Amino acid sequence: MRTQRTRSQERILSLLKSLNRAISAQDIYMDLRNRSENMGLATVYRSLEALKLEGVVQVRTLGNGESLYSTVQQDRHHLTCLQCGASTPIDQCPVHELEHQLNQSYEFKIFYHTLEFFGVCTTCQLVQASGAGG
């Protein structure tokens, strides 16, 4: 049973739906300020946490530790370069069957899952190779 959302939670959820992309809490804060919908940064974080626990917002943590928030949608998985931070979406997801099995076996309500691979992209590999040779 869902608890009633606060006005702040509704505003943040509305913003996330309109953006249709992942965004940091700081960017949410600035975007709301730019729209003259002032809200404290701590309120943004509390609201995001409540929406996450409700299962309507998901969080993705980048290699640099920054968290990006978005509405729960189809699974988006990524290859993330640890050097330049580039993040490339991948289409394949080997986790769906496991998710179904875990849901059944443990009677665990899964809202979403993330899958991310960290490494070095082709561009950074080329830069490293050219730097090593010189």
Phi and psi in radians as a Rosetta constraint file:
Dihedral C 1 N 2 CA 2 C 2 CIRCULARHARMONIC -1.442 0.35
Dihedral N 2 CA 2 C 2 N 3 CIRCULARHARMONIC 2.357 0.35
Dihedral C 2 N 3 CA 3 C 3 CIRCULARHARMONIC -1.387 0.35
Dihedral N 3 CA 3 C 3 N 4 CIRCULARHARMONIC 2.791 0.35
Dihedral C 3 N 4 CA 4 C 4 CIRCULARHARMONIC -1.216 0.35
Dihedral N 4 CA 4 C 4 N 5 CIRCULARHARMONIC 2.376 0.35
Dihedral C 4 N 5 CA 5 C 5 CIRCULARHARMONIC -1.374 0.35
Dihedral N 5 CA 5 C 5 N 6 CIRCULARHARMONIC 2.604 0.35
Dihedral C 5 N 6 CA 6 C 6 CIRCULARHARMONIC -1.357 0.35
Dihedral N 6 CA 6 C 6 N 7 CIRCULARHARMONIC 2.905 0.35
Dihedral C 6 N 7 CA 7 C 7 CIRCULARHARMONIC -1.066 0.35
Dihedral N 7 CA 7 C 7 N 8 CIRCULARHARMONIC -0.685 0.35
Dihedral C 7 N 8 CA 8 C 8 CIRCULARHARMONIC -1.095 0.35
Dihedral N 8 CA 8 C 8 N 9 CIRCULARHARMONIC -0.771 0.35
Dihedral C 8 N 9 CA 9 C 9 CIRCULARHARMONIC -1.077 0.35
Dihedral N 9 CA 9 C 9 N 10 CIRCULARHARMONIC -0.737 0.35
Dihedral C 9 N 10 CA 10 C 10 CIRCULARHARMONIC -1.113 0.35
Dihedral N 10 CA 10 C 10 N 11 CIRCULARHARMONIC -0.712 0.35
Dihedral C 10 N 11 CA 11 C 11 CIRCULARHARMONIC -1.139 0.35
Dihedral N 11 CA 11 C 11 N 12 CIRCULARHARMONIC -0.733 0.35
Dihedral C 11 N 12 CA 12 C 12 CIRCULARHARMONIC -1.176 0.35
Dihedral N 12 CA 12 C 12 N 13 CIRCULARHARMONIC -0.760 0.35
Dihedral C 12 N 13 CA 13 C 13 CIRCULARHARMONIC -1.095 0.35
Dihedral N 13 CA 13 C 13 N 14 CIRCULARHARMONIC -0.720 0.35
Dihedral C 13 N 14 CA 14 C 14 CIRCULARHARMONIC -1.082 0.35
Dihedral N 14 CA 14 C 14 N 15 CIRCULARHARMONIC -0.749 0.35
Dihedral C 14 N 15 CA 15 C 15 CIRCULARHARMONIC -1.081 0.35
Dihedral N 15 CA 15 C 15 N 16 CIRCULARHARMONIC -0.824 0.35
Dihedral C 15 N 16 CA 16 C 16 CIRCULARHARMONIC -1.070 0.35
Dihedral N 16 CA 16 C 16 N 17 CIRCULARHARMONIC -0.691 0.35
Dihedral C 16 N 17 CA 17 C 17 CIRCULARHARMONIC -1.143 0.35
Dihedral N 17 CA 17 C 17 N 18 CIRCULARHARMONIC -0.665 0.35
Dihedral C 17 N 18 CA 18 C 18 CIRCULARHARMONIC -1.250 0.35
Dihedral N 18 CA 18 C 18 N 19 CIRCULARHARMONIC -0.529 0.35
Dihedral C 18 N 19 CA 19 C 19 CIRCULARHARMONIC -1.365 0.35
Dihedral N 19 CA 19 C 19 N 20 CIRCULARHARMONIC -0.637 0.35
Dihedral C 19 N 20 CA 20 C 20 CIRCULARHARMONIC 0.969 0.35
Dihedral N 20 CA 20 C 20 N 21 CIRCULARHARMONIC 0.643 0.35
Dihedral C 20 N 21 CA 21 C 21 CIRCULARHARMONIC -2.726 0.35
Dihedral N 21 CA 21 C 21 N 22 CIRCULARHARMONIC 2.867 0.35
Dihedral C 21 N 22 CA 22 C 22 CIRCULARHARMONIC -1.379 0.35
Dihedral N 22 CA 22 C 22 N 23 CIRCULARHARMONIC 2.525 0.35
Dihedral C 22 N 23 CA 23 C 23 CIRCULARHARMONIC -2.579 0.35
Dihedral N 23 CA 23 C 23 N 24 CIRCULARHARMONIC 2.606 0.35
Dihedral C 23 N 24 CA 24 C 24 CIRCULARHARMONIC -1.362 0.35
Dihedral N 24 CA 24 C 24 N 25 CIRCULARHARMONIC 2.807 0.35
Dihedral C 24 N 25 CA 25 C 25 CIRCULARHARMONIC -1.075 0.35
Dihedral N 25 CA 25 C 25 N 26 CIRCULARHARMONIC -0.666 0.35
Dihedral C 25 N 26 CA 26 C 26 CIRCULARHARMONIC -1.121 0.35
Dihedral N 26 CA 26 C 26 N 27 CIRCULARHARMONIC -0.681 0.35
Dihedral C 26 N 27 CA 27 C 27 CIRCULARHARMONIC -1.223 0.35
Dihedral N 27 CA 27 C 27 N 28 CIRCULARHARMONIC -0.611 0.35
Dihedral C 27 N 28 CA 28 C 28 CIRCULARHARMONIC -1.062 0.35
Dihedral N 28 CA 28 C 28 N 29 CIRCULARHARMONIC -0.823 0.35
Dihedral C 28 N 29 CA 29 C 29 CIRCULARHARMONIC -0.980 0.35
Dihedral N 29 CA 29 C 29 N 30 CIRCULARHARMONIC -0.848 0.35
Dihedral C 29 N 30 CA 30 C 30 CIRCULARHARMONIC -1.178 0.35
Dihedral N 30 CA 30 C 30 N 31 CIRCULARHARMONIC -0.703 0.35
Dihedral C 30 N 31 CA 31 C 31 CIRCULARHARMONIC -1.092 0.35
Dihedral N 31 CA 31 C 31 N 32 CIRCULARHARMONIC -0.756 0.35
Dihedral C 31 N 32 CA 32 C 32 CIRCULARHARMONIC -1.107 0.35
Dihedral N 32 CA 32 C 32 N 33 CIRCULARHARMONIC -0.707 0.35
Dihedral C 32 N 33 CA 33 C 33 CIRCULARHARMONIC -1.077 0.35
Dihedral N 33 CA 33 C 33 N 34 CIRCULARHARMONIC -0.734 0.35
Dihedral C 33 N 34 CA 34 C 34 CIRCULARHARMONIC -1.134 0.35
Dihedral N 34 CA 34 C 34 N 35 CIRCULARHARMONIC -0.426 0.35
Dihedral C 34 N 35 CA 35 C 35 CIRCULARHARMONIC -1.637 0.35
Dihedral N 35 CA 35 C 35 N 36 CIRCULARHARMONIC 0.187 0.35
Dihedral C 35 N 36 CA 36 C 36 CIRCULARHARMONIC 1.036 0.35
Dihedral N 36 CA 36 C 36 N 37 CIRCULARHARMONIC 0.573 0.35
Dihedral C 36 N 37 CA 37 C 37 CIRCULARHARMONIC -1.989 0.35
Dihedral N 37 CA 37 C 37 N 38 CIRCULARHARMONIC 1.162 0.35
Dihedral C 37 N 38 CA 38 C 38 CIRCULARHARMONIC -1.024 0.35
Dihedral N 38 CA 38 C 38 N 39 CIRCULARHARMONIC 2.422 0.35
Dihedral C 38 N 39 CA 39 C 39 CIRCULARHARMONIC -2.739 0.35
Dihedral N 39 CA 39 C 39 N 40 CIRCULARHARMONIC 2.429 0.35
Dihedral C 39 N 40 CA 40 C 40 CIRCULARHARMONIC -1.193 0.35
Dihedral N 40 CA 40 C 40 N 41 CIRCULARHARMONIC 2.642 0.35
Dihedral C 40 N 41 CA 41 C 41 CIRCULARHARMONIC -1.066 0.35
Dihedral N 41 CA 41 C 41 N 42 CIRCULARHARMONIC -0.678 0.35
Dihedral C 41 N 42 CA 42 C 42 CIRCULARHARMONIC -1.093 0.35
Dihedral N 42 CA 42 C 42 N 43 CIRCULARHARMONIC -0.659 0.35
Dihedral C 42 N 43 CA 43 C 43 CIRCULARHARMONIC -1.141 0.35
Dihedral N 43 CA 43 C 43 N 44 CIRCULARHARMONIC -0.672 0.35
Dihedral C 43 N 44 CA 44 C 44 CIRCULARHARMONIC -1.037 0.35
Dihedral N 44 CA 44 C 44 N 45 CIRCULARHARMONIC -0.838 0.35
Dihedral C 44 N 45 CA 45 C 45 CIRCULARHARMONIC -1.114 0.35
Dihedral N 45 CA 45 C 45 N 46 CIRCULARHARMONIC -0.761 0.35
Dihedral C 45 N 46 CA 46 C 46 CIRCULARHARMONIC -1.096 0.35
Dihedral N 46 CA 46 C 46 N 47 CIRCULARHARMONIC -0.738 0.35
Dihedral C 46 N 47 CA 47 C 47 CIRCULARHARMONIC -1.149 0.35
Dihedral N 47 CA 47 C 47 N 48 CIRCULARHARMONIC -0.737 0.35
Dihedral C 47 N 48 CA 48 C 48 CIRCULARHARMONIC -1.090 0.35
Dihedral N 48 CA 48 C 48 N 49 CIRCULARHARMONIC -0.708 0.35
Dihedral C 48 N 49 CA 49 C 49 CIRCULARHARMONIC -1.099 0.35
Dihedral N 49 CA 49 C 49 N 50 CIRCULARHARMONIC -0.774 0.35
Dihedral C 49 N 50 CA 50 C 50 CIRCULARHARMONIC -1.108 0.35
Dihedral N 50 CA 50 C 50 N 51 CIRCULARHARMONIC -0.738 0.35
Dihedral C 50 N 51 CA 51 C 51 CIRCULARHARMONIC -1.168 0.35
Dihedral N 51 CA 51 C 51 N 52 CIRCULARHARMONIC -0.607 0.35
Dihedral C 51 N 52 CA 52 C 52 CIRCULARHARMONIC -1.142 0.35
Dihedral N 52 CA 52 C 52 N 53 CIRCULARHARMONIC -0.780 0.35
Dihedral C 52 N 53 CA 53 C 53 CIRCULARHARMONIC -1.174 0.35
Dihedral N 53 CA 53 C 53 N 54 CIRCULARHARMONIC -0.442 0.35
Dihedral C 53 N 54 CA 54 C 54 CIRCULARHARMONIC -1.342 0.35
Dihedral N 54 CA 54 C 54 N 55 CIRCULARHARMONIC -0.336 0.35
Dihedral C 54 N 55 CA 55 C 55 CIRCULARHARMONIC 1.582 0.35
Dihedral N 55 CA 55 C 55 N 56 CIRCULARHARMONIC 0.282 0.35
Dihedral C 55 N 56 CA 56 C 56 CIRCULARHARMONIC -1.856 0.35
Dihedral N 56 CA 56 C 56 N 57 CIRCULARHARMONIC -0.211 0.35
Dihedral C 56 N 57 CA 57 C 57 CIRCULARHARMONIC -2.218 0.35
Dihedral N 57 CA 57 C 57 N 58 CIRCULARHARMONIC 2.428 0.35
Dihedral C 57 N 58 CA 58 C 58 CIRCULARHARMONIC -2.048 0.35
Dihedral N 58 CA 58 C 58 N 59 CIRCULARHARMONIC 2.731 0.35
Dihedral C 58 N 59 CA 59 C 59 CIRCULARHARMONIC -2.152 0.35
Dihedral N 59 CA 59 C 59 N 60 CIRCULARHARMONIC 2.461 0.35
Dihedral C 59 N 60 CA 60 C 60 CIRCULARHARMONIC -2.218 0.35
Dihedral N 60 CA 60 C 60 N 61 CIRCULARHARMONIC 2.188 0.35
Dihedral C 60 N 61 CA 61 C 61 CIRCULARHARMONIC -1.750 0.35
Dihedral N 61 CA 61 C 61 N 62 CIRCULARHARMONIC 2.159 0.35
Dihedral C 61 N 62 CA 62 C 62 CIRCULARHARMONIC -1.372 0.35
Dihedral N 62 CA 62 C 62 N 63 CIRCULARHARMONIC 2.961 0.35
Dihedral C 62 N 63 CA 63 C 63 CIRCULARHARMONIC -1.051 0.35
Dihedral N 63 CA 63 C 63 N 64 CIRCULARHARMONIC -0.483 0.35
Dihedral C 63 N 64 CA 64 C 64 CIRCULARHARMONIC -1.501 0.35
Dihedral N 64 CA 64 C 64 N 65 CIRCULARHARMONIC 0.048 0.35
Dihedral C 64 N 65 CA 65 C 65 CIRCULARHARMONIC 1.634 0.35
Dihedral N 65 CA 65 C 65 N 66 CIRCULARHARMONIC -0.155 0.35
Dihedral C 65 N 66 CA 66 C 66 CIRCULARHARMONIC -1.248 0.35
Dihedral N 66 CA 66 C 66 N 67 CIRCULARHARMONIC 2.387 0.35
Dihedral C 66 N 67 CA 67 C 67 CIRCULARHARMONIC -1.749 0.35
Dihedral N 67 CA 67 C 67 N 68 CIRCULARHARMONIC 2.346 0.35
Dihedral C 67 N 68 CA 68 C 68 CIRCULARHARMONIC -2.021 0.35
Dihedral N 68 CA 68 C 68 N 69 CIRCULARHARMONIC 2.355 0.35
Dihedral C 68 N 69 CA 69 C 69 CIRCULARHARMONIC -1.958 0.35
Dihedral N 69 CA 69 C 69 N 70 CIRCULARHARMONIC 2.515 0.35
Dihedral C 69 N 70 CA 70 C 70 CIRCULARHARMONIC -2.689 0.35
Dihedral N 70 CA 70 C 70 N 71 CIRCULARHARMONIC 2.901 0.35
Dihedral C 70 N 71 CA 71 C 71 CIRCULARHARMONIC -1.227 0.35
Dihedral N 71 CA 71 C 71 N 72 CIRCULARHARMONIC 2.650 0.35
Dihedral C 71 N 72 CA 72 C 72 CIRCULARHARMONIC -1.211 0.35
Dihedral N 72 CA 72 C 72 N 73 CIRCULARHARMONIC 2.145 0.35
Dihedral C 72 N 73 CA 73 C 73 CIRCULARHARMONIC -2.417 0.35
Dihedral N 73 CA 73 C 73 N 74 CIRCULARHARMONIC -2.809 0.35
Dihedral C 73 N 74 CA 74 C 74 CIRCULARHARMONIC -1.038 0.35
Dihedral N 74 CA 74 C 74 N 75 CIRCULARHARMONIC 2.705 0.35
Dihedral C 74 N 75 CA 75 C 75 CIRCULARHARMONIC -1.070 0.35
Dihedral N 75 CA 75 C 75 N 76 CIRCULARHARMONIC 2.329 0.35
Dihedral C 75 N 76 CA 76 C 76 CIRCULARHARMONIC -2.160 0.35
Dihedral N 76 CA 76 C 76 N 77 CIRCULARHARMONIC 2.089 0.35
Dihedral C 76 N 77 CA 77 C 77 CIRCULARHARMONIC -2.005 0.35
Dihedral N 77 CA 77 C 77 N 78 CIRCULARHARMONIC 2.730 0.35
Dihedral C 77 N 78 CA 78 C 78 CIRCULARHARMONIC -2.448 0.35
Dihedral N 78 CA 78 C 78 N 79 CIRCULARHARMONIC 2.684 0.35
Dihedral C 78 N 79 CA 79 C 79 CIRCULARHARMONIC -1.856 0.35
Dihedral N 79 CA 79 C 79 N 80 CIRCULARHARMONIC 2.118 0.35
Dihedral C 79 N 80 CA 80 C 80 CIRCULARHARMONIC -2.095 0.35
Dihedral N 80 CA 80 C 80 N 81 CIRCULARHARMONIC 2.206 0.35
Dihedral C 80 N 81 CA 81 C 81 CIRCULARHARMONIC -1.407 0.35
Dihedral N 81 CA 81 C 81 N 82 CIRCULARHARMONIC 2.184 0.35
Dihedral C 81 N 82 CA 82 C 82 CIRCULARHARMONIC -1.280 0.35
Dihedral N 82 CA 82 C 82 N 83 CIRCULARHARMONIC -0.335 0.35
Dihedral C 82 N 83 CA 83 C 83 CIRCULARHARMONIC -1.496 0.35
Dihedral N 83 CA 83 C 83 N 84 CIRCULARHARMONIC -0.960 0.35
Dihedral C 83 N 84 CA 84 C 84 CIRCULARHARMONIC -1.790 0.35
Dihedral N 84 CA 84 C 84 N 85 CIRCULARHARMONIC -0.219 0.35
Dihedral C 84 N 85 CA 85 C 85 CIRCULARHARMONIC 1.495 0.35
Dihedral N 85 CA 85 C 85 N 86 CIRCULARHARMONIC 0.016 0.35
Dihedral C 85 N 86 CA 86 C 86 CIRCULARHARMONIC -1.044 0.35
Dihedral N 86 CA 86 C 86 N 87 CIRCULARHARMONIC 2.443 0.35
Dihedral C 86 N 87 CA 87 C 87 CIRCULARHARMONIC -2.246 0.35
Dihedral N 87 CA 87 C 87 N 88 CIRCULARHARMONIC 2.082 0.35
Dihedral C 87 N 88 CA 88 C 88 CIRCULARHARMONIC -1.918 0.35
Dihedral N 88 CA 88 C 88 N 89 CIRCULARHARMONIC 2.120 0.35
Dihedral C 88 N 89 CA 89 C 89 CIRCULARHARMONIC -1.156 0.35
Dihedral N 89 CA 89 C 89 N 90 CIRCULARHARMONIC 2.511 0.35
Dihedral C 89 N 90 CA 90 C 90 CIRCULARHARMONIC -2.093 0.35
Dihedral N 90 CA 90 C 90 N 91 CIRCULARHARMONIC 2.585 0.35
Dihedral C 90 N 91 CA 91 C 91 CIRCULARHARMONIC -1.559 0.35
Dihedral N 91 CA 91 C 91 N 92 CIRCULARHARMONIC -0.545 0.35
Dihedral C 91 N 92 CA 92 C 92 CIRCULARHARMONIC -1.269 0.35
Dihedral N 92 CA 92 C 92 N 93 CIRCULARHARMONIC 2.506 0.35
Dihedral C 92 N 93 CA 93 C 93 CIRCULARHARMONIC -2.453 0.35
Dihedral N 93 CA 93 C 93 N 94 CIRCULARHARMONIC 1.851 0.35
Dihedral C 93 N 94 CA 94 C 94 CIRCULARHARMONIC -1.465 0.35
Dihedral N 94 CA 94 C 94 N 95 CIRCULARHARMONIC 0.089 0.35
Dihedral C 94 N 95 CA 95 C 95 CIRCULARHARMONIC -1.696 0.35
Dihedral N 95 CA 95 C 95 N 96 CIRCULARHARMONIC -0.254 0.35
Dihedral C 95 N 96 CA 96 C 96 CIRCULARHARMONIC -0.992 0.35
Dihedral N 96 CA 96 C 96 N 97 CIRCULARHARMONIC -0.790 0.35
Dihedral C 96 N 97 CA 97 C 97 CIRCULARHARMONIC -1.144 0.35
Dihedral N 97 CA 97 C 97 N 98 CIRCULARHARMONIC -0.737 0.35
Dihedral C 97 N 98 CA 98 C 98 CIRCULARHARMONIC -1.068 0.35
Dihedral N 98 CA 98 C 98 N 99 CIRCULARHARMONIC -0.712 0.35
Dihedral C 98 N 99 CA 99 C 99 CIRCULARHARMONIC -1.032 0.35
Dihedral N 99 CA 99 C 99 N 100 CIRCULARHARMONIC -0.786 0.35
Dihedral C 99 N 100 CA 100 C 100 CIRCULARHARMONIC -1.095 0.35
Dihedral N 100 CA 100 C 100 N 101 CIRCULARHARMONIC -0.768 0.35
Dihedral C 100 N 101 CA 101 C 101 CIRCULARHARMONIC -1.086 0.35
Dihedral N 101 CA 101 C 101 N 102 CIRCULARHARMONIC -0.765 0.35
Dihedral C 101 N 102 CA 102 C 102 CIRCULARHARMONIC -1.131 0.35
Dihedral N 102 CA 102 C 102 N 103 CIRCULARHARMONIC -0.700 0.35
Dihedral C 102 N 103 CA 103 C 103 CIRCULARHARMONIC -1.034 0.35
Dihedral N 103 CA 103 C 103 N 104 CIRCULARHARMONIC -0.770 0.35
Dihedral C 103 N 104 CA 104 C 104 CIRCULARHARMONIC -1.282 0.35
Dihedral N 104 CA 104 C 104 N 105 CIRCULARHARMONIC -0.866 0.35
Dihedral C 104 N 105 CA 105 C 105 CIRCULARHARMONIC -1.144 0.35
Dihedral N 105 CA 105 C 105 N 106 CIRCULARHARMONIC -0.713 0.35
Dihedral C 105 N 106 CA 106 C 106 CIRCULARHARMONIC -1.851 0.35
Dihedral N 106 CA 106 C 106 N 107 CIRCULARHARMONIC -0.007 0.35
Dihedral C 106 N 107 CA 107 C 107 CIRCULARHARMONIC 0.855 0.35
Dihedral N 107 CA 107 C 107 N 108 CIRCULARHARMONIC 0.848 0.35
Dihedral C 107 N 108 CA 108 C 108 CIRCULARHARMONIC -1.883 0.35
Dihedral N 108 CA 108 C 108 N 109 CIRCULARHARMONIC 2.135 0.35
Dihedral C 108 N 109 CA 109 C 109 CIRCULARHARMONIC -1.423 0.35
Dihedral N 109 CA 109 C 109 N 110 CIRCULARHARMONIC 1.871 0.35
Dihedral C 109 N 110 CA 110 C 110 CIRCULARHARMONIC -1.618 0.35
Dihedral N 110 CA 110 C 110 N 111 CIRCULARHARMONIC 2.163 0.35
Dihedral C 110 N 111 CA 111 C 111 CIRCULARHARMONIC -1.484 0.35
Dihedral N 111 CA 111 C 111 N 112 CIRCULARHARMONIC -0.749 0.35
Dihedral C 111 N 112 CA 112 C 112 CIRCULARHARMONIC -2.899 0.35
Dihedral N 112 CA 112 C 112 N 113 CIRCULARHARMONIC 2.952 0.35
Dihedral C 112 N 113 CA 113 C 113 CIRCULARHARMONIC -2.419 0.35
Dihedral N 113 CA 113 C 113 N 114 CIRCULARHARMONIC 2.818 0.35
Dihedral C 113 N 114 CA 114 C 114 CIRCULARHARMONIC -2.211 0.35
Dihedral N 114 CA 114 C 114 N 115 CIRCULARHARMONIC 2.646 0.35
Dihedral C 114 N 115 CA 115 C 115 CIRCULARHARMONIC -2.473 0.35
Dihedral N 115 CA 115 C 115 N 116 CIRCULARHARMONIC 2.118 0.35
Dihedral C 115 N 116 CA 116 C 116 CIRCULARHARMONIC -2.466 0.35
Dihedral N 116 CA 116 C 116 N 117 CIRCULARHARMONIC 2.359 0.35
Dihedral C 116 N 117 CA 117 C 117 CIRCULARHARMONIC -1.923 0.35
Dihedral N 117 CA 117 C 117 N 118 CIRCULARHARMONIC 2.327 0.35
Dihedral C 117 N 118 CA 118 C 118 CIRCULARHARMONIC -1.952 0.35
Dihedral N 118 CA 118 C 118 N 119 CIRCULARHARMONIC 2.401 0.35
Dihedral C 118 N 119 CA 119 C 119 CIRCULARHARMONIC -3.023 0.35
Dihedral N 119 CA 119 C 119 N 120 CIRCULARHARMONIC -2.565 0.35
Dihedral C 119 N 120 CA 120 C 120 CIRCULARHARMONIC -2.201 0.35
Dihedral N 120 CA 120 C 120 N 121 CIRCULARHARMONIC 2.216 0.35
Dihedral C 120 N 121 CA 121 C 121 CIRCULARHARMONIC -1.250 0.35
Dihedral N 121 CA 121 C 121 N 122 CIRCULARHARMONIC 2.937 0.35
Dihedral C 121 N 122 CA 122 C 122 CIRCULARHARMONIC -1.021 0.35
Dihedral N 122 CA 122 C 122 N 123 CIRCULARHARMONIC -0.775 0.35
Dihedral C 122 N 123 CA 123 C 123 CIRCULARHARMONIC -1.039 0.35
Dihedral N 123 CA 123 C 123 N 124 CIRCULARHARMONIC -0.820 0.35
Dihedral C 123 N 124 CA 124 C 124 CIRCULARHARMONIC -1.194 0.35
Dihedral N 124 CA 124 C 124 N 125 CIRCULARHARMONIC -0.576 0.35
Dihedral C 124 N 125 CA 125 C 125 CIRCULARHARMONIC -1.104 0.35
Dihedral N 125 CA 125 C 125 N 126 CIRCULARHARMONIC -0.729 0.35
Dihedral C 125 N 126 CA 126 C 126 CIRCULARHARMONIC -1.148 0.35
Dihedral N 126 CA 126 C 126 N 127 CIRCULARHARMONIC -0.712 0.35
Dihedral C 126 N 127 CA 127 C 127 CIRCULARHARMONIC -1.107 0.35
Dihedral N 127 CA 127 C 127 N 128 CIRCULARHARMONIC -0.752 0.35
Dihedral C 127 N 128 CA 128 C 128 CIRCULARHARMONIC -1.100 0.35
Dihedral N 128 CA 128 C 128 N 129 CIRCULARHARMONIC -0.756 0.35
Dihedral C 128 N 129 CA 129 C 129 CIRCULARHARMONIC -1.141 0.35
Dihedral N 129 CA 129 C 129 N 130 CIRCULARHARMONIC -0.718 0.35
Dihedral C 129 N 130 CA 130 C 130 CIRCULARHARMONIC -1.235 0.35
Dihedral N 130 CA 130 C 130 N 131 CIRCULARHARMONIC -0.574 0.35
Dihedral C 130 N 131 CA 131 C 131 CIRCULARHARMONIC -1.249 0.35
Dihedral N 131 CA 131 C 131 N 132 CIRCULARHARMONIC -0.594 0.35
Dihedral C 131 N 132 CA 132 C 132 CIRCULARHARMONIC -1.265 0.35
Dihedral N 132 CA 132 C 132 N 133 CIRCULARHARMONIC -0.520 0.35
Dihedral C 132 N 133 CA 133 C 133 CIRCULARHARMONIC -1.428 0.35
Dihedral N 133 CA 133 C 133 N 134 CIRCULARHARMONIC -0.272 0.35
